[in-house]
Amino acid sequence: MIKLCSCLNYQIDHDGRTVLYEGSTSLKLRVEKLVLPVDDALTQKIGIISGVLLAIIFLILLVRRFEKKYIKKSLTIFVLVELLH
């Protein structure tokens, strides 16, 4: 789509009657359709899903680590109690 933009300019003397300068300029602008960016809602959903998945993985690893330490200590205490009896 082509648009025409015109600008008229005047310079008037201090008395307000005499035109010192007069000019005009015209431009032809070629306007193209605006390309819209990627939908922000989709980007936000992907970010939220990624965050939730990372949190779940982190919690699973944390629980496994805790279970290994807890089970090891429990077995050690159980063996000591059995040996003392």
Residue, then its C-alpha position, 0 to 999 in steps of 0.5 A: m500500500i502506498k501513502l502520500c505524505s505532504c508537508l507545507n512550510y512558510q516563514i513569515d516576517h515579523d509584521g505577519r504579512t510578508v512571506l519570506y519563504e514558502g516550500s512544500t515537500s511530498l513523500k510517497l511511503r510504502v506501508e507493509k503489513l505489520v508482522l506480529p511477534v509470537d504469542d506471549a501467552l504461549t511463551q508463558k505457558i511453556g515457561i510455567i510448564s518447564g518450571v513445574l517439571l524442573a521443580i518435580i525433578f528437583l523434589i524427586l532427587l531430594v527425596r531419594r537423597f533423603e531416603k538413602k541417608y535415612i535408610k542407611k542410618s536406620l539400618t545402622i541403628f537396627v544392626l547396633v540394637e540387634l548386636l547389643h541384645 
